[in-house]
């Protein structure tokens, strides 16, 4: 869903600066801020999950990353 919001120039500049500092899009920065504000994302719960020692996400995601990257680059060059 697209949402259009008007920001005052000072706030717009801060959003731009922060997104550049973090290396993320302005859209991702605003979505993250909304999720935090609306209680959809809770840093404390994430910290508890990380400290629990239980596996998170795909445990094999960081295996053989070089081979996967080479395959993607070969596929891209072949087009």
C-alpha positions in Angstrom: 0.0 0.0 0.0 1.4 3.4 -0.9 1.1 6.2 1.6 1.9 9.9 1.0 2.9 12.1 3.9 3.9 15.7 3.9 6.9 16.5 6.1 8.3 19.9 7.1 11.7 20.6 5.6 13.6 20.1 8.8 12.1 16.6 9.4 12.5 15.7 5.7 16.2 16.6 6.0 16.6 14.5 9.1 15.0 11.5 7.5 17.3 11.9 4.5 20.4 12.2 6.6 19.5 9.2 8.8 18.6 7.0 5.9 22.0 7.8 4.3 23.8 7.2 7.6 22.2 3.8 8.0 22.5 2.9 4.4 18.8 2.2 4.0 16.1 3.8 1.9 13.9 6.5 3.3 10.9 4.3 2.9 12.6 1.5 5.0 13.5 4.1 7.7 9.9 5.4 7.9 8.4 1.8 7.9 10.8 0.8 10.7 9.9 3.9 12.8 6.2 3.2 12.3 6.6 -0.5 13.3 8.4 0.6 16.5 5.8 3.3 17.3 2.9 1.0 16.7 4.4 -1.8 18.8 4.9 -4.2 16.0 8.6 -4.3 16.5 10.0 -4.5 20.1 13.8 -4.2 20.5 13.6 -5.8 23.9 12.0 -8.9 22.5 14.6 -9.2 19.8 17.4 -8.9 22.4 15.8 -11.6 24.5 15.6 -13.8 21.4 19.2 -13.2 20.5 20.5 -13.8 24.1 18.4 -17.0 24.4 20.9 -18.9 22.2 18.1 -20.5 20.2 18.6 -20.6 16.4 17.0 -17.7 14.6 16.0 -17.7 10.9 17.7 -20.0 8.4 20.9 -21.4 10.0 22.3 -22.4 6.6 21.9 -18.9 5.2 25.5 -17.9 5.7 26.9 -21.2 4.3 28.6 -21.2 0.9 27.8 -17.5 0.2 30.7 -17.2 -2.2 29.4 -20.0 -4.4 25.9 -18.4 -4.5 27.2 -15.0 -5.3 29.3 -16.4 -8.2 26.3 -18.3 -9.6 24.2 -15.1 -9.5 26.9 -13.1 -11.2 27.3 -15.8 -13.9 23.6 -15.8 -14.5 23.5 -12.0 -14.7 26.3 -11.9 -17.2 24.7 -14.5 -19.4 21.7 -12.3 -20.1 
